[in-house]
Amino acid sequence: MSGEPNEEELEKLREKKREQLKDQAGGQDEEAMEQQRQQAEAQKKAILRQSLTDGARKRLNTVKMSKPEHGERVEQQIVALAQSGRIQGKIDEEKMKELLSELSPDSKSFDIKRR
């Protein structure tokens, strides 16, 4: 027996090396995606900081705490408006109330009739 590996051993080693390379590449992709997500989040926060007064930001944060999905939708709408240049000046608390009422799902009202 010589010290050289046979074909089966070589194939196993190659397969192992391929798996290691795939794992490394997958980790790098995840890191890049995470970095992109963080960058987008930082950009969104900067736009919100520019576009909202302190009172409006507090109101938005309160909404996000109680209804996270609704708060996200409002944030996305404000960012879209700011990026398209449709916001003049800053959004104050009154304008924020209007935005929230426009974007809030219609609350269901119940009429109870007693007989």
Secondary structure by P-SEA (a helix, b strand, c coil): ccccccaaaaaaaaaaaaaaaaaaaaaaaaaaaaaaaaaaaaaaaaaaaacccaaaaaaaaaaaaacaaaaaaaaaaaaaaaaaccccccccaaaaaaaaaaaccccbbbbbbcc
